Amino acid sequence: MTDGWRRLDARMLLVHPLETLVRFLPALLAVVFFRSGGDDNDRWELYAVPVLVAYGVLQWVTTRYRVADGQIELRRGLFTRQTTTARLDRVRTVDLTAQLHHRVLGLAKVEIATAGGKADALVLDSLSTGAGRRLRAELLHRAGGEEGARAATADDPVTTPALPPERPSGDELLVRLDPRWVRYAPLTVTGIASAAAVVGFVSQGFSRFVQERSVVREGATWVASLAWWVDVVLLLGVVSLLAVGAYVLTFWGFRLVRNEQGSLHTHRGLLTNRETSIDVGRVRGLQLDEPLGLRLAGAARLRVVTSGLLRERGGSDWLCPPAPDEVVTPLALRIRDDVAAVTGPLTTHGPAARRRRLTRAVVPAAVVAAVLVVARIAWDWHGSLLVAVPLLLVGGVALGLDRDRALGHAVTERHLVTRQGSLDRRRVVLDRHGIIGWTVEQTFFQRRAGLATLVATTAAGRQHYDLVDVPVATAYAVLARVDPDLLAEFA
């Protein structure tokens, strides 16, 4: 290809027709079903197969890409030519995804995320696995080299230091999945949500045949005849197995490596392999997740705070799946060598913040308890429901106190640390140089309590990280320490 233009791998001609056929298979089956009783023997729906093949060939012929002049260009289209361009210093992450049929053919889909997010992402489907990895190295290398050392952009003012011209020969293995960690899968909201999605999908499919399938009817009748606590145990068992299955499918073979330039690379997946490469110059911090279930089991998980990750890729920002604390904490310290920020004590937000935590937890519990009492008196509901009243009140108080214990912040020489939450506790270690703006917010009730929410804005991760219900004087003190030049604007 002249002028540096390259084509996708020719083996994509086997992938695209297959994917398109699978996508339209329900419609084709519906057509075949409704025409099965007719007298017309002209199976015109079969003409779709050569059309799909021709469409794949057209895509391969008209799609080209190149890396030149400090940018990557992607051209596609025959009658309407579309050109997508991204500067290399805007490249944030490069994802290589290989589903089962990609892996059989030695192919991968390359997704290049830029500062513009999903709307400006470049997708190359498909390249050979080797070509995809070489392109990934080329993009991240050049993005951090001469082009990456240009003037900083408005949304990300910190530039990437120049990298040496040669590709590093070795990678540092930071963590590898231990199969024993699957025991933590049922203890996370993510695992339970995945299991619930599977249960919902299967039950919806069964519901269509419940009238015709006696096995399903008999099974439902048998479950209904069991004691309620047996049903609960069965449900927990099924959810746990499904959560473990989702964990294995998502994180099997997980490993995190760091090259000599500091860039982070993750590899994970059982049926669908996914490789994510994160430019070290775009990392703005870490997030340690400690949901209640993991905390009780002495475990946690680790995420990266960076820009450019494709948000629809669940788990792409995870540097470590749910794992023991003795694995997650040392890993966080290897990536951000600041003991005070990662494990140090935090400054609490005082009694006013504690009262707000208790109020927000106890009031909803008291309302539900009152509804149960009224239902018992007015509508003669079963008296056993009243057992839940003291449990709700005690649980509300415990939840409020736990949220108060979690609430805190710290400022170190290089980081701003914030932590909050109980059922889903998060500790964020945010690089101070990655903060690009501040907001001090006060609701009506916060003003009455002398509290405020200090919002640190960044181009990475969630885009903002909050110090919730912090005393007003403390909020401005944190702002003065982290960014004294901006303090005058809040005077």
Secondary structure, DSSP 4 states (H G I P E B T S, - for coil): -GGG-EEPPTTHHHHHHHHHHHHTHHHHHHHHHHHTTSS----GGGGHHHHHHHHHHHHHHH-EEEEETTEEEEEE-SSS-EEEEEEGGGEEEEEEEE-HHHHHHTEEEEEEEETTEEEEEEEEEEEEHHHHHHHHHHHHHHHTTTGGGSPPPSS--PPPPPPPSSPPS--EEEEE--GGGGGGGGGSHHHHHHHHHHHHHHHHHHHTTTTT-HHHHHHHHHHHHS-HHHHHHHHHHHHHHHHHHHHHHHHTT-EEEE-TT--EEEEE-SSSEEEEEE-GGGEEEEEEEEEHHHHHTTEEEEEEEES---TTSTTTTEEEEEEEHHHHHHHHHHHS--HHHHTS--B--HHHHHHHHHHHHHHHHHHHHHHHHHHHHHS---GGGGGHHHHHHHHHHHHHHHHHHH-EEEE-SSEEEEEE-STEEEEEEEEGGGEEEEEEE--HHHHHHTEEEEEEEESSTTSEEEEEEEEHHHHHHHHHHH-HHHHGGG-
